[in-house]
Amino acid sequence: MTDRHEAPEDLASEAGPPDDDEIRTLLARLGRPHRSGGTVVERATLLAAGADFTAIVAWIEAHGGVAEELVPPRTSRGLHSRPTSDVETSEATPLRFILPSGALR
């Protein structure tokens, strides 16, 4: 008997890392068309799916995918403080990932 909160299509790490077909299926389900002709997948959507996030990102990068936008880490500055531009992009978090056309075939 399965728990009603557990979705069978989610890629849980219980059975080990997801395989290539599982990742393609997940990305095809969660992604949407991008203006470049590829597919864009939101980082938050991947995290919410309960999948092995690091394995999914590694798969995306291995198949020519790139991070689209970077959000700098939050600082302790207040709402009306001057913005800082000295934040390194290596510390930034990508909002979404873009896969080239044909990567999910």
C-alpha positions in Angstrom: 0.0 0.0 0.0 1.4 3.4 -0.9 1.3 6.6 1.1 -1.1 9.1 -0.5 1.7 11.7 -0.4 4.1 9.6 -2.3 3.9 10.0 -6.1 5.0 6.9 -8.1 6.5 9.1 -10.9 8.8 11.0 -8.6 12.5 9.9 -8.7 13.2 9.0 -5.2 16.8 8.1 -4.2 15.6 4.9 -2.5 16.3 2.8 -5.6 19.6 4.6 -6.4 20.4 7.3 -8.9 17.8 7.8 -11.7 18.6 6.4 -15.1 18.7 8.2 -18.4 15.1 7.4 -19.4 13.7 8.4 -16.0 15.5 11.8 -16.2 14.3 12.4 -19.7 10.7 11.6 -18.7 10.9 13.9 -15.7 12.3 16.8 -17.7 9.8 16.4 -20.5 7.0 16.4 -17.9 8.3 19.4 -15.9 9.8 21.4 -18.8 8.2 23.9 -21.1 9.2 25.3 -24.5 11.9 27.9 -24.6 12.2 30.6 -27.2 15.5 29.1 -28.4 13.6 25.9 -29.5 14.8 23.9 -26.5 13.2 23.2 -23.2 13.4 25.2 -20.0 13.0 23.7 -16.5 12.6 25.8 -13.4 15.0 25.0 -10.5 12.2 25.2 -8.0 10.1 22.7 -10.0 13.0 20.2 -10.0 13.4 20.6 -6.2 9.7 20.2 -5.6 9.6 17.0 -7.7 11.6 15.2 -5.0 14.1 14.0 -7.5 17.9 13.6 -7.0 18.6 17.3 -7.8 22.4 16.9 -8.2 22.0 13.9 -10.6 19.4 15.8 -12.7 21.6 18.9 -12.9 24.6 16.8 -13.9 22.5 15.1 -16.6 21.3 18.5 -17.9 24.9 19.8 -18.1 26.1 16.6 -19.8 23.5 17.0 -22.5 24.4 20.6 -23.3 22.0 22.4 -20.9 23.0 25.6 -19.2 21.8 27.8 -16.3 19.7 30.7 -17.7 19.7 33.3 -14.9 21.6 33.6 -11.7 20.3 35.1 -8.5 23.0 36.3 -6.1 22.9 35.0 -2.6 20.9 37.1 -0.1 22.8 39.4 2.0 21.9 40.8 5.4 21.4 44.3 4.0 18.1 46.0 4.5 15.4 47.0 2.0 16.7 50.5 1.4 20.4 49.8 1.4 22.6 50.3 -1.7 22.8 47.3 -4.0 26.1 45.5 -4.1 27.8 44.3 -7.3 30.7 42.5 -5.7 28.9 39.2 -5.4 30.7 36.4 -7.3 28.6 34.5 -9.8 30.1 31.2 -8.5 28.0 31.7 -5.4 24.8 32.5 -7.3 21.9 30.1 -7.7 20.4 29.4 -11.2 16.7 30.0 -11.5 16.2 27.7 -14.5 18.0 25.4 -16.8 17.8 25.5 -20.6 18.2 22.3 -22.6 19.0 22.5 -26.3 16.4 21.2 -28.8 16.5 17.5 -29.2 18.1 16.8 -25.8 14.9 15.0 -24.5 14.6 12.7 -27.5 
